[in-house]
Amino acid sequence: QVQLVESGGGLVQAGGSLRLSCAASGRAFSSYVMAWFRQAPGKERESVAAINWSGGNTYYSDSLKGRFTISRDNAKNTVYLQMNSLKLEDTAVYYCAANTKGTITLLTFPSQYDCWGQGTQVTVSS
């Protein structure tokens, strides 16, 4: 099964940028729908963005569209989340997730994803 490893989190000042990476490995993951979620302390996990690995279709939360961009590099089997104009409210643990069931729909609920990375902390200050 696919395994996911996130990287790129850290501390950044408001207005700054970060790029998160999610390296994927496993069989047949080129067709998996993949996504980024985030979870702040005391809050439920929420969807950030989703992408069809092979098709290039994307979904964004309305509040984040225009600041965040999800993309892929097929040669590196990696999904990225470019985060610009970061705000204090963006502080959270960010998770990479994959649906390995063959769905063709961009999914926005955590329960619809069966593989998860360990998460990477993003902290926005000032």
C-alpha positions in Angstrom: 0.0 0.0 0.0 1.1 3.6 -0.6 3.1 5.2 2.2 3.2 9.0 2.6 5.9 11.2 4.2 5.4 14.9 4.6 8.1 17.5 4.9 8.6 21.3 4.7 6.7 22.5 7.8 8.2 25.0 10.1 7.9 28.5 11.6 7.1 31.4 9.4 6.0 35.0 9.9 2.6 36.1 8.7 2.7 37.0 5.1 5.4 34.5 4.3 5.4 31.3 2.3 6.1 27.6 2.8 6.0 24.6 0.5 5.0 21.3 1.9 6.0 18.1 0.2 4.4 14.7 0.4 6.5 11.8 -1.0 4.4 8.8 -2.0 5.5 5.2 -2.5 3.6 2.0 -3.2 1.8 0.3 -6.0 -0.5 2.0 -8.5 -0.5 5.3 -6.7 -0.4 7.2 -9.9 -4.2 7.0 -10.1 -4.9 7.8 -6.4 -6.8 10.9 -5.3 -4.6 12.7 -2.9 -5.2 15.6 -0.5 -4.0 17.9 2.2 -5.8 18.3 5.4 -5.0 20.4 8.5 -5.9 20.2 12.1 -5.5 23.0 14.7 -5.6 22.3 18.5 -9.1 21.7 19.7 -10.6 21.7 16.2 -11.7 19.0 13.7 -9.5 18.0 10.8 -10.5 20.0 7.7 -9.8 19.7 4.0 -7.3 22.0 2.4 -7.0 20.8 -1.1 -7.2 17.6 -3.2 -5.8 16.5 -6.5 -6.1 13.6 -8.9 -2.6 12.2 -9.2 -2.8 11.4 -12.9 -5.6 13.7 -14.1 -4.6 17.0 -12.6 -8.0 18.0 -11.3 -7.9 20.0 -8.1 -10.1 21.1 -5.3 -9.6 23.9 -2.8 -11.4 25.1 0.3 -13.0 28.4 -0.6 -11.3 30.2 2.1 -7.8 29.1 0.9 -8.2 29.3 -2.8 -5.9 31.9 -4.2 -3.3 31.5 -1.5 -2.7 27.7 -1.5 -1.8 25.6 -4.6 -1.7 21.9 -4.8 0.5 20.3 -7.5 2.3 17.2 -8.4 5.6 16.0 -9.8 5.1 12.7 -11.4 8.7 12.0 -11.9 9.3 12.3 -8.1 6.0 10.7 -7.0 5.5 13.8 -4.9 2.5 16.1 -4.1 3.1 19.6 -3.0 1.2 22.3 -1.2 2.5 25.8 -1.9 1.3 28.2 0.8 1.5 31.9 0.3 0.4 34.9 2.3 0.2 32.8 5.4 -2.0 34.0 8.2 -2.1 33.2 11.9 -5.2 31.1 11.3 -3.2 28.8 9.1 -1.3 27.4 12.1 -2.0 23.7 12.3 -0.6 20.3 11.7 -0.9 19.5 8.0 -1.5 16.0 6.8 -1.1 14.4 3.4 -3.7 11.7 2.6 -4.5 9.3 -0.2 -7.5 7.3 -1.3 -6.5 4.0 -2.7 -9.9 2.7 -3.5 -9.9 3.9 -7.1 -12.3 6.8 -6.7 -12.4 9.4 -9.5 -14.0 12.0 -7.2 -12.1 14.6 -5.3 -13.0 13.9 -1.7 -13.2 16.3 1.2 -13.9 14.2 4.2 -11.1 12.6 6.3 -13.0 9.3 6.5 -12.8 9.0 2.7 -9.0 8.6 2.9 -7.4 5.4 4.0 -3.7 6.3 4.0 -2.2 9.1 5.9 1.2 10.7 6.5 2.4 11.5 10.0 1.8 15.2 9.7 4.0 18.3 9.7 3.6 21.3 11.9 3.1 24.8 10.4 3.3 27.7 12.8 2.6 31.2 11.6 3.8 34.0 14.0 3.4 37.8 14.3 
